[in-house]
Amino acid sequence: MADAPRARRLAKRIIQIVASTLEHEVKDPRLAMVTITDARLTADLREATVFYTVYGDDNARQASGIALESAKGVVRTAVGRQTGVRHTPSIDFVADVVPEGAARMEELLAGAREADAEVASRAAAATYAGESDPYRKPREDEEDEEDDELADADALDGTVR
């Protein structure tokens, strides 16, 4: 078994080799918009999964997937020749779904920004449903004021009620 750092280094090297091979050695026009995004190796370095993206619509993605499967032998030969490992790993190409997920996330964030802007515009023109200050303040009743006035007057007269 290989150690994890060696597997990561070999995976990085496989990304470079596959991209270079697809660009310079494989002469298929369906591979013009293919980008190699990642590669992962099993712990025993026997199988490599290479992730790719394609710029274009679903037809271009499907055509590129077919072209990659047909070029798998040429790519594996180039990987074996340039890496120098005892056993050349088998290669599987998998379409990378990260760009589609990122595009969906951008759409959701744009919708959230629009909703926030709408709420902010409504809040700017909003008025209070009740009083502007909803907290109760101690109020003196009119009767209390009259009683206080009478008590003050009686104190001056010296009478008690």
Short mmCIF file of the C-alpha atoms (twelve columns), coordinates in Angstrom:
data_MODEL
# 
_entry.id   MODEL 
# 
loop_
_atom_site.group_PDB 
_atom_site.id 
_atom_site.type_symbol 
_atom_site.label_atom_id 
_atom_site.label_alt_id 
_atom_site.label_comp_id 
_atom_site.label_asym_id 
_atom_site.label_seq_id 
_atom_site.Cartn_x 
_atom_site.Cartn_y 
_atom_site.Cartn_z 
_atom_site.pdbx_PDB_model_num 
ATOM 1   C CA . MET A 1   0.000   0.000  0.000   1 
ATOM 2   C CA . ALA A 2   1.160   3.491  -0.820  1 
ATOM 3   C CA . ASP A 3   1.074   6.302  1.651   1 
ATOM 4   C CA . ALA A 4   -1.456  9.126  1.228   1 
ATOM 5   C CA . PRO A 5   1.052   11.859 0.296   1 
ATOM 6   C CA . ARG A 6   2.439   9.705  -2.514  1 
ATOM 7   C CA . ALA A 7   -1.076  9.031  -3.799  1 
ATOM 8   C CA . ARG A 8   -1.842  12.787 -3.771  1 
ATOM 9   C CA . ARG A 9   1.371   13.597 -5.649  1 
ATOM 10  C CA . LEU A 10  0.651   10.906 -8.207  1 
ATOM 11  C CA . ALA A 11  -2.925  12.170 -8.604  1 
ATOM 12  C CA . LYS A 12  -1.629  15.687 -9.317  1 
ATOM 13  C CA . ARG A 13  0.802   14.276 -11.847 1 
ATOM 14  C CA . ILE A 14  -1.989  12.268 -13.496 1 
ATOM 15  C CA . ILE A 15  -4.057  15.469 -13.871 1 
ATOM 16  C CA . GLN A 16  -1.169  17.128 -15.707 1 
ATOM 17  C CA . ILE A 17  -0.482  14.116 -17.911 1 
ATOM 18  C CA . VAL A 18  -4.141  13.589 -18.858 1 
ATOM 19  C CA . ALA A 19  -4.652  17.265 -19.692 1 
ATOM 20  C CA . SER A 20  -1.483  17.389 -21.773 1 
ATOM 21  C CA . THR A 21  -2.319  14.153 -23.568 1 
ATOM 22  C CA . LEU A 22  -5.835  15.300 -24.429 1 
ATOM 23  C CA . GLU A 23  -4.490  18.587 -25.724 1 
ATOM 24  C CA . HIS A 24  -1.505  17.378 -27.742 1 
ATOM 25  C CA . GLU A 25  -1.892  13.695 -28.610 1 
ATOM 26  C CA . VAL A 26  -5.616  13.016 -28.961 1 
ATOM 27  C CA . LYS A 27  -6.927  14.743 -32.055 1 
ATOM 28  C CA . ASP A 28  -10.654 14.582 -31.358 1 
ATOM 29  C CA . PRO A 29  -12.604 17.838 -31.844 1 
ATOM 30  C CA . ARG A 30  -15.155 16.731 -29.234 1 
ATOM 31  C CA . LEU A 31  -12.460 17.194 -26.571 1 
ATOM 32  C CA . ALA A 32  -11.790 20.860 -27.390 1 
ATOM 33  C CA . MET A 33  -13.745 22.214 -24.408 1 
ATOM 34  C CA . VAL A 34  -12.827 19.557 -21.816 1 
ATOM 35  C CA . THR A 35  -11.107 20.637 -18.603 1 
ATOM 36  C CA . ILE A 36  -9.588  18.132 -16.182 1 
ATOM 37  C CA . THR A 37  -10.528 19.258 -12.670 1 
ATOM 38  C CA . ASP A 38  -9.381  16.520 -10.294 1 
ATOM 39  C CA . ALA A 39  -8.007  12.995 -10.005 1 
ATOM 40  C CA . ARG A 40  -8.290  10.536 -7.153  1 
ATOM 41  C CA . LEU A 41  -6.394  7.309  -6.660  1 
ATOM 42  C CA . THR A 42  -7.232  4.279  -4.590  1 
ATOM 43  C CA . ALA A 43  -4.907  3.481  -1.705  1 
ATOM 44  C CA . ASP A 44  -3.186  0.699  -3.700  1 
ATOM 45  C CA . LEU A 45  -2.635  3.041  -6.714  1 
ATOM 46  C CA . ARG A 46  -4.466  0.612  -9.017  1 
ATOM 47  C CA . GLU A 47  -7.454  2.735  -10.026 1 
ATOM 48  C CA . ALA A 48  -7.633  6.413  -10.867 1 
ATOM 49  C CA . THR A 49  -10.810 8.423  -11.188 1 
ATOM 50  C CA . VAL A 50  -10.361 11.535 -13.323 1 
ATOM 51  C CA . PHE A 51  -12.987 14.279 -13.042 1 
ATOM 52  C CA . TYR A 52  -13.664 16.596 -15.961 1 
ATOM 53  C CA . THR A 53  -15.955 19.449 -16.963 1 
ATOM 54  C CA . VAL A 54  -17.142 20.449 -20.396 1 
ATOM 55  C CA . TYR A 55  -18.008 23.947 -21.532 1 
ATOM 56  C CA . GLY A 56  -21.202 23.652 -23.514 1 
ATOM 57  C CA . ASP A 57  -24.654 22.133 -23.492 1 
ATOM 58  C CA . ASP A 58  -25.767 18.592 -22.675 1 
ATOM 59  C CA . ASN A 59  -25.005 17.343 -26.191 1 
ATOM 60  C CA . ALA A 60  -21.409 18.588 -25.916 1 
ATOM 61  C CA . ARG A 61  -21.056 16.910 -22.506 1 
ATOM 62  C CA . GLN A 62  -22.350 13.621 -23.821 1 
ATOM 63  C CA . ALA A 63  -20.136 13.749 -26.924 1 
ATOM 64  C CA . SER A 64  -17.099 14.599 -24.792 1 
ATOM 65  C CA . GLY A 65  -17.848 11.701 -22.460 1 
ATOM 66  C CA . ILE A 66  -17.930 9.312  -25.416 1 
ATOM 67  C CA . ALA A 67  -14.688 10.780 -26.791 1 
ATOM 68  C CA . LEU A 68  -12.959 10.397 -23.413 1 
ATOM 69  C CA . GLU A 69  -14.003 6.758  -23.178 1 
ATOM 70  C CA . SER A 70  -12.590 6.110  -26.658 1 
ATOM 71  C CA . ALA A 71  -9.317  7.879  -25.766 1 
ATOM 72  C CA . LYS A 72  -8.915  5.997  -22.474 1 
ATOM 73  C CA . GLY A 73  -6.244  3.635  -23.871 1 
ATOM 74  C CA . VAL A 74  -4.068  6.438  -25.225 1 
ATOM 75  C CA . VAL A 75  -4.374  8.335  -21.953 1 
ATOM 76  C CA . ARG A 76  -3.511  5.294  -19.830 1 
ATOM 77  C CA . THR A 77  -0.468  4.578  -21.991 1 
ATOM 78  C CA . ALA A 78  0.741   8.157  -21.563 1 
ATOM 79  C CA . VAL A 79  0.189   7.984  -17.786 1 
ATOM 80  C CA . GLY A 80  2.175   4.751  -17.544 1 
ATOM 81  C CA . ARG A 81  4.994   6.083  -19.661 1 
ATOM 82  C CA . GLN A 82  5.337   9.390  -17.793 1 
ATOM 83  C CA . THR A 83  4.790   8.330  -14.181 1 
ATOM 84  C CA . GLY A 84  7.155   5.391  -14.010 1 
ATOM 85  C CA . VAL A 85  5.058   3.407  -11.523 1 
ATOM 86  C CA . ARG A 86  5.213   -0.375 -11.609 1 
ATOM 87  C CA . HIS A 87  1.510   -0.787 -12.300 1 
ATOM 88  C CA . THR A 88  -0.263  1.810  -14.450 1 
ATOM 89  C CA . PRO A 89  -3.608  2.620  -12.827 1 
ATOM 90  C CA . SER A 90  -6.805  2.003  -14.726 1 
ATOM 91  C CA . ILE A 91  -8.534  5.276  -15.542 1 
ATOM 92  C CA . ASP A 92  -12.210 6.111  -15.225 1 
ATOM 93  C CA . PHE A 93  -13.556 9.448  -16.412 1 
ATOM 94  C CA . VAL A 94  -16.360 11.007 -14.359 1 
ATOM 95  C CA . ALA A 95  -18.180 14.224 -15.186 1 
ATOM 96  C CA . ASP A 96  -17.649 16.788 -12.423 1 
ATOM 97  C CA . VAL A 97  -20.924 18.236 -11.109 1 
ATOM 98  C CA . VAL A 98  -19.359 21.038 -9.052  1 
ATOM 99  C CA . PRO A 99  -19.891 23.763 -11.719 1 
ATOM 100 C CA . GLU A 100 -23.605 22.936 -11.996 1 
ATOM 101 C CA . GLY A 101 -23.912 22.991 -8.213  1 
ATOM 102 C CA . ALA A 102 -22.115 26.320 -8.065  1 
ATOM 103 C CA . ALA A 103 -24.390 27.773 -10.735 1 
ATOM 104 C CA . ARG A 104 -27.453 26.607 -8.796  1 
ATOM 105 C CA . MET A 105 -26.014 28.135 -5.607  1 
ATOM 106 C CA . GLU A 106 -25.492 31.454 -7.432  1 
ATOM 107 C CA . GLU A 107 -29.136 31.387 -8.571  1 
ATOM 108 C CA . LEU A 108 -30.303 30.786 -5.005  1 
ATOM 109 C CA . LEU A 109 -28.108 33.599 -3.657  1 
ATOM 110 C CA . ALA A 110 -29.425 35.987 -6.327  1 
ATOM 111 C CA . GLY A 111 -32.992 35.113 -5.307  1 
ATOM 112 C CA . ALA A 112 -32.146 35.719 -1.650  1 
ATOM 113 C CA . ARG A 113 -30.605 39.112 -2.521  1 
ATOM 114 C CA . GLU A 114 -33.765 40.104 -4.425  1 
ATOM 115 C CA . ALA A 115 -35.959 39.050 -1.490  1 
ATOM 116 C CA . ASP A 116 -33.762 41.016 0.935   1 
ATOM 117 C CA . ALA A 117 -33.956 44.109 -1.274  1 
ATOM 118 C CA . GLU A 118 -37.750 43.822 -1.425  1 
ATOM 119 C CA . VAL A 119 -37.992 43.514 2.365   1 
ATOM 120 C CA . ALA A 120 -35.666 46.507 2.804   1 
ATOM 121 C CA . SER A 121 -37.746 48.641 0.428   1 
ATOM 122 C CA . ARG A 122 -40.946 47.712 2.271   1 
ATOM 123 C CA . ALA A 123 -39.312 48.428 5.619   1 
ATOM 124 C CA . ALA A 124 -38.193 51.888 4.468   1 
ATOM 125 C CA . ALA A 125 -41.767 52.945 3.725   1 
ATOM 126 C CA . ALA A 126 -43.336 51.196 6.720   1 
ATOM 127 C CA . THR A 127 -45.039 52.926 9.627   1 
ATOM 128 C CA . TYR A 128 -45.750 51.670 13.101  1 
ATOM 129 C CA . ALA A 129 -48.898 49.598 13.589  1 
ATOM 130 C CA . GLY A 130 -49.613 51.234 16.940  1 
ATOM 131 C CA . GLU A 131 -47.838 53.988 18.747  1 
ATOM 132 C CA . SER A 132 -44.279 54.791 17.862  1 
ATOM 133 C CA . ASP A 133 -43.233 53.950 21.415  1 
ATOM 134 C CA . PRO A 134 -44.931 50.683 22.447  1 
ATOM 135 C CA . TYR A 135 -43.786 50.812 26.072  1 
ATOM 136 C CA . ARG A 136 -46.173 51.987 28.754  1 
ATOM 137 C CA . LYS A 137 -45.263 55.042 30.675  1 
ATOM 138 C CA . PRO A 138 -46.613 55.836 34.103  1 
ATOM 139 C CA . ARG A 139 -49.451 58.288 33.744  1 
ATOM 140 C CA . GLU A 140 -50.995 60.353 36.457  1 
ATOM 141 C CA . ASP A 141 -54.747 60.329 36.524  1 
ATOM 142 C CA . GLU A 142 -56.644 63.597 36.603  1 
ATOM 143 C CA . GLU A 143 -58.242 62.537 39.885  1 
ATOM 144 C CA . ASP A 144 -54.850 62.047 41.474  1 
ATOM 145 C CA . GLU A 145 -53.876 65.529 40.418  1 
ATOM 146 C CA . GLU A 146 -57.043 66.999 41.949  1 
ATOM 147 C CA . ASP A 147 -56.462 65.083 45.200  1 
ATOM 148 C CA . ASP A 148 -52.906 66.326 45.329  1 
ATOM 149 C CA . GLU A 149 -54.087 69.906 44.844  1 
ATOM 150 C CA . LEU A 150 -56.663 69.560 47.600  1 
ATOM 151 C CA . ALA A 151 -54.118 67.995 49.945  1 
ATOM 152 C CA . ASP A 152 -51.758 70.863 49.272  1 
ATOM 153 C CA . ALA A 153 -54.502 73.412 49.936  1 
ATOM 154 C CA . ASP A 154 -55.543 71.652 53.143  1 
ATOM 155 C CA . ALA A 155 -51.964 71.543 54.330  1 
ATOM 156 C CA . LEU A 156 -51.814 75.251 53.975  1 
ATOM 157 C CA . ASP A 157 -55.110 75.666 55.863  1 
ATOM 158 C CA . GLY A 158 -54.119 73.127 58.487  1 
ATOM 159 C CA . THR A 159 -57.196 70.968 58.007  1 
ATOM 160 C CA . VAL A 160 -57.096 67.230 57.677  1 
ATOM 161 C CA . ARG A 161 -59.375 65.206 55.555  1 
# 
